[in-house]
Amino acid sequence: MAILEFEPVTEDDRVIHWRAEVLERAGYAREDVLLLALDPHVDLHLALDLVQHGCPHETALQILV
């Protein structure tokens, strides 16, 4: 189930929706997905790399925000 249950209308909406889906698949908690997806300063690639290399999600969140 997608974390964001809305139909993206604008390009910004589509980007946020896509970021949320990617973060959700990477295993971030729901509230963290929203925080990270909505913040344009969060590096999505870093968010994924951290957890793919064994960093706990809680630690990754502290690094990212």
ROLUM-643701 format. One record per atom (N, C-alpha, C): x, y, z; residue number from 1; atom name. Coordinates in Angstrom, 3 decimals. Example, Ala and Ser with C-alpha at 12.3 -4.5 7.8 and 13.67 -1.06 7.14 Angstrom:
2
+----------+----------+----------+-----+----+
!       px !       py !       pz !   k !  a !
+----------+----------+----------+-----+----+
!   13.190 !   -5.690 !    7.800 !   1 !  N !
!   12.300 !   -4.500 !    7.800 !   1 ! CA !
!   13.200 !   -3.300 !    7.800 !   1 !  C !
!   12.850 !   -2.250 !    7.080 !   2 !  N !
!   13.670 !   -1.060 !    7.140 !   2 ! CA !
!   12.900 !    0.030 !    7.870 !   2 !  C !
+----------+----------+----------+-----+----+
% end
This chain:
65
+----------+----------+----------+-----+----+
!       px !       py !       pz !   k !  a !
+----------+----------+----------+-----+----+
!    0.843 !   -1.175 !    0.000 !   1 !  N !
!    0.000 !    0.000 !    0.000 !   1 ! CA !
!    0.889 !    1.239 !    0.000 !   1 !  C !
!    0.615 !    2.153 !   -0.874 !   2 !  N !
!    1.409 !    3.372 !   -0.971 !   2 ! CA !
!    1.161 !    4.258 !    0.238 !   2 !  C !
!    2.228 !    4.880 !    0.688 !   3 !  N !
!    2.149 !    5.755 !    1.856 !   3 ! CA !
!    1.306 !    6.992 !    1.569 !   3 !  C !
!    1.384 !    7.496 !    0.361 !   4 !  N !
!    0.620 !    8.681 !   -0.010 !   4 ! CA !
!   -0.517 !    8.268 !   -0.925 !   4 !  C !
!   -1.709 !    8.327 !   -0.410 !   5 !  N !
!   -2.889 !    7.899 !   -1.149 !   5 ! CA !
!   -3.563 !    9.104 !   -1.797 !   5 !  C !
!   -2.944 !    9.650 !   -2.817 !   6 !  N !
!   -3.557 !   10.746 !   -3.548 !   6 ! CA !
!   -3.103 !   10.676 !   -4.994 !   6 !  C !
!   -3.858 !   11.315 !   -5.835 !   7 !  N !
!   -3.525 !   11.361 !   -7.254 !   7 ! CA !
!   -2.680 !   12.603 !   -7.498 !   7 !  C !
!   -1.400 !   12.411 !   -7.858 !   8 !  N !
!   -0.551 !   13.572 !   -8.111 !   8 ! CA !
!   -1.088 !   14.405 !   -9.266 !   8 !  C !
!   -1.128 !   15.708 !   -9.065 !   9 !  N !
!   -1.658 !   16.611 !  -10.079 !   9 ! CA !
!   -0.527 !   17.411 !  -10.719 !   9 !  C !
!    0.290 !   18.011 !   -9.893 !  10 !  N !
!    1.378 !   18.832 !  -10.404 !  10 ! CA !
!    2.660 !   18.013 !  -10.494 !  10 !  C !
!    3.648 !   18.578 !  -11.140 !  11 !  N !
!    4.950 !   17.908 !  -11.219 !  11 ! CA !
!    5.549 !   17.756 !   -9.826 !  11 !  C !
!    5.397 !   18.759 !   -8.978 !  12 !  N !
!    5.883 !   18.654 !   -7.599 !  12 ! CA !
!    5.202 !   17.509 !   -6.864 !  12 !  C !
!    3.895 !   17.353 !   -7.056 !  13 !  N !
!    3.153 !   16.240 !   -6.453 !  13 ! CA !
!    3.718 !   14.902 !   -6.917 !  13 !  C !
!    3.989 !   14.797 !   -8.207 !  14 !  N !
!    4.509 !   13.538 !   -8.758 !  14 ! CA !
!    5.883 !   13.208 !   -8.171 !  14 !  C !
!    6.712 !   14.215 !   -7.996 !  15 !  N !
!    8.040 !   13.992 !   -7.422 !  15 ! CA !
!    7.928 !   13.534 !   -5.974 !  15 !  C !
!    7.096 !   14.195 !   -5.190 !  16 !  N !
!    6.914 !   13.813 !   -3.780 !  16 ! CA !
!    6.353 !   12.401 !   -3.692 !  16 !  C !
!    5.370 !   12.092 !   -4.510 !  17 !  N !
!    4.754 !   10.761 !   -4.514 !  17 ! CA !
!    5.793 !    9.697 !   -4.858 !  17 !  C !
!    6.599 !    9.957 !   -5.880 !  18 !  N !
!    7.644 !    9.008 !   -6.284 !  18 ! CA !
!    8.682 !    8.837 !   -5.176 !  18 !  C !
!    9.126 !    9.950 !   -4.580 !  19 !  N !
!   10.104 !    9.867 !   -3.487 !  19 ! CA !
!    9.552 !    9.021 !   -2.332 !  19 !  C !
!    8.290 !    9.241 !   -1.992 !  20 !  N !
!    7.667 !    8.483 !   -0.905 !  20 ! CA !
!    7.632 !    6.991 !   -1.224 !  20 !  C !
!    7.290 !    6.643 !   -2.445 !  21 !  N !
!    7.246 !    5.232 !   -2.838 !  21 ! CA !
!    8.631 !    4.593 !   -2.733 !  21 !  C !
!    9.654 !    5.299 !   -3.189 !  22 !  N !
!   11.014 !    4.771 !   -3.150 !  22 ! CA !
!   11.469 !    4.581 !   -1.706 !  22 !  C !
!   11.214 !    5.555 !   -0.868 !  23 !  N !
!   11.617 !    5.469 !    0.546 !  23 ! CA !
!   10.847 !    4.367 !    1.274 !  23 !  C !
!    9.578 !    4.222 !    0.940 !  24 !  N !
!    8.762 !    3.168 !    1.547 !  24 ! CA !
!    9.323 !    1.785 !    1.179 !  24 !  C !
!    9.678 !    1.602 !   -0.094 !  25 !  N !
!   10.258 !    0.329 !   -0.531 !  25 ! CA !
!   11.601 !    0.057 !    0.148 !  25 !  C !
!   12.312 !    1.117 !    0.511 !  26 !  N !
!   13.601 !    0.964 !    1.179 !  26 ! CA !
!   13.442 !    0.614 !    2.658 !  26 !  C !
!   12.194 !    0.645 !    3.155 !  27 !  N !
!   11.936 !    0.200 !    4.515 !  27 ! CA !
!   11.839 !    1.277 !    5.573 !  27 !  C !
!   11.816 !    2.531 !    5.164 !  28 !  N !
!   11.668 !    3.605 !    6.144 !  28 ! CA !
!   10.273 !    3.563 !    6.743 !  28 !  C !
!   10.162 !    3.968 !    8.007 !  29 !  N !
!    8.869 !    4.018 !    8.701 !  29 ! CA !
!    7.981 !    5.071 !    8.049 !  29 !  C !
!    6.666 !    4.884 !    8.158 !  30 !  N !
!    5.697 !    5.774 !    7.504 !  30 ! CA !
!    5.942 !    7.245 !    7.815 !  30 !  C !
!    6.109 !    7.570 !    9.088 !  31 !  N !
!    6.294 !    8.977 !    9.450 !  31 ! CA !
!    7.625 !    9.515 !    8.911 !  31 !  C !
!    8.629 !    8.654 !    8.825 !  32 !  N !
!    9.925 !    9.060 !    8.272 !  32 ! CA !
!    9.838 !    9.249 !    6.764 !  32 !  C !
!    9.059 !    8.403 !    6.109 !  33 !  N !
!    8.863 !    8.526 !    4.663 !  33 ! CA !
!    8.285 !    9.904 !    4.339 !  33 !  C !
!    7.280 !   10.299 !    5.074 !  34 !  N !
!    6.658 !   11.605 !    4.830 !  34 ! CA !
!    7.641 !   12.738 !    5.068 !  34 !  C !
!    8.367 !   12.673 !    6.160 !  35 !  N !
!    9.348 !   13.699 !    6.484 !  35 ! CA !
!   10.401 !   13.815 !    5.380 !  35 !  C !
!   10.947 !   12.695 !    4.956 !  36 !  N !
!   12.013 !   12.690 !    3.964 !  36 ! CA !
!   11.508 !   13.045 !    2.567 !  36 !  C !
!   10.342 !   12.541 !    2.200 !  37 !  N !
!    9.816 !   12.787 !    0.855 !  37 ! CA !
!    9.436 !   14.251 !    0.658 !  37 !  C !
!    8.958 !   14.884 !    1.702 !  38 !  N !
!    8.506 !   16.271 !    1.594 !  38 ! CA !
!    9.642 !   17.283 !    1.655 !  38 !  C !
!   10.801 !   16.868 !    2.131 !  39 !  N !
!   11.932 !   17.794 !    2.270 !  39 ! CA !
!   12.790 !   17.740 !    1.006 !  39 !  C !
!   12.769 !   18.785 !    0.197 !  40 !  N !
!   13.535 !   18.757 !   -1.055 !  40 ! CA !
!   15.047 !   18.776 !   -0.841 !  40 !  C !
!   15.492 !   19.061 !    0.374 !  41 !  N !
!   16.922 !   19.097 !    0.661 !  41 ! CA !
!   17.490 !   17.725 !    1.026 !  41 !  C !
!   16.607 !   16.752 !    1.248 !  42 !  N !
!   17.059 !   15.398 !    1.579 !  42 ! CA !
!   17.524 !   14.714 !    0.298 !  42 !  C !
!   18.740 !   14.209 !    0.326 !  43 !  N !
!   19.326 !   13.507 !   -0.822 !  43 ! CA !
!   18.763 !   12.086 !   -0.857 !  43 !  C !
!   17.901 !   11.831 !   -1.814 !  44 !  N !
!   17.242 !   10.526 !   -1.915 !  44 ! CA !
!   18.253 !    9.407 !   -2.145 !  44 !  C !
!   19.245 !    9.661 !   -2.969 !  45 !  N !
!   20.259 !    8.639 !   -3.242 !  45 ! CA !
!   21.031 !    8.294 !   -1.969 !  45 !  C !
!   21.347 !    9.286 !   -1.169 !  46 !  N !
!   22.032 !    9.030 !    0.093 !  46 ! CA !
!   21.130 !    8.243 !    1.036 !  46 !  C !
!   19.848 !    8.598 !    1.074 !  47 !  N !
!   18.895 !    7.886 !    1.932 !  47 ! CA !
!   18.857 !    6.398 !    1.593 !  47 !  C !
!   18.894 !    6.096 !    0.306 !  48 !  N !
!   18.874 !    4.700 !   -0.127 !  48 ! CA !
!   20.213 !    4.020 !    0.121 !  48 !  C !
!   21.304 !    4.710 !   -0.203 !  49 !  N !
!   22.644 !    4.134 !   -0.016 !  49 ! CA !
!   22.907 !    3.792 !    1.442 !  49 !  C !
!   22.487 !    4.661 !    2.342 !  50 !  N !
!   22.739 !    4.409 !    3.760 !  50 ! CA !
!   22.138 !    3.077 !    4.205 !  50 !  C !
!   20.861 !    2.868 !    3.902 !  51 !  N !
!   20.224 !    1.630 !    4.362 !  51 ! CA !
!   20.707 !    0.415 !    3.570 !  51 !  C !
!   21.057 !    0.615 !    2.298 !  52 !  N !
!   21.568 !   -0.510 !    1.502 !  52 ! CA !
!   22.933 !   -0.974 !    2.004 !  52 !  C !
!   23.651 !   -0.075 !    2.664 !  53 !  N !
!   24.959 !   -0.438 !    3.206 !  53 ! CA !
!   24.903 !   -0.770 !    4.696 !  53 !  C !
!   23.701 !   -1.032 !    5.207 !  54 !  N !
!   23.548 !   -1.549 !    6.551 !  54 ! CA !
!   23.298 !   -0.531 !    7.641 !  54 !  C !
!   23.143 !    0.722 !    7.304 !  55 !  N !
!   22.866 !    1.741 !    8.309 !  55 ! CA !
!   21.424 !    1.568 !    8.798 !  55 !  C !
!   21.218 !    1.522 !   10.110 !  56 !  N !
!   19.840 !    1.432 !   10.610 !  56 ! CA !
!   19.032 !    2.655 !   10.169 !  56 !  C !
!   17.749 !    2.453 !    9.928 !  57 !  N !
!   16.903 !    3.536 !    9.441 !  57 ! CA !
!   16.904 !    4.730 !   10.397 !  57 !  C !
!   16.915 !    4.469 !   11.690 !  58 !  N !
!   16.885 !    5.556 !   12.672 !  58 ! CA !
!   18.154 !    6.412 !   12.551 !  58 !  C !
!   19.300 !    5.769 !   12.365 !  59 !  N !
!   20.559 !    6.487 !   12.218 !  59 ! CA !
!   20.573 !    7.237 !   10.892 !  59 !  C !
!   20.094 !    6.611 !    9.843 !  60 !  N !
!   20.024 !    7.262 !    8.537 !  60 ! CA !
!   19.180 !    8.521 !    8.613 !  60 !  C !
!   18.075 !    8.449 !    9.310 !  61 !  N !
!   17.199 !    9.610 !    9.460 !  61 ! CA !
!   17.937 !   10.752 !   10.154 !  61 !  C !
!   18.709 !   10.442 !   11.185 !  62 !  N !
!   19.470 !   11.465 !   11.899 !  62 ! CA !
!   20.507 !   12.102 !   10.983 !  62 !  C !
!   21.101 !   11.327 !   10.118 !  63 !  N !
!   22.102 !   11.840 !    9.177 !  63 ! CA !
!   21.434 !   12.740 !    8.136 !  63 !  C !
!   20.267 !   12.353 !    7.674 !  64 !  N !
!   19.606 !   13.025 !    6.559 !  64 ! CA !
!   18.928 !   14.333 !    6.913 !  64 !  C !
!   18.434 !   14.447 !    8.132 !  65 !  N !
!   17.694 !   15.685 !    8.488 !  65 ! CA !
!   18.459 !   16.557 !    9.449 !  65 !  C !
+----------+----------+----------+-----+----+
% end
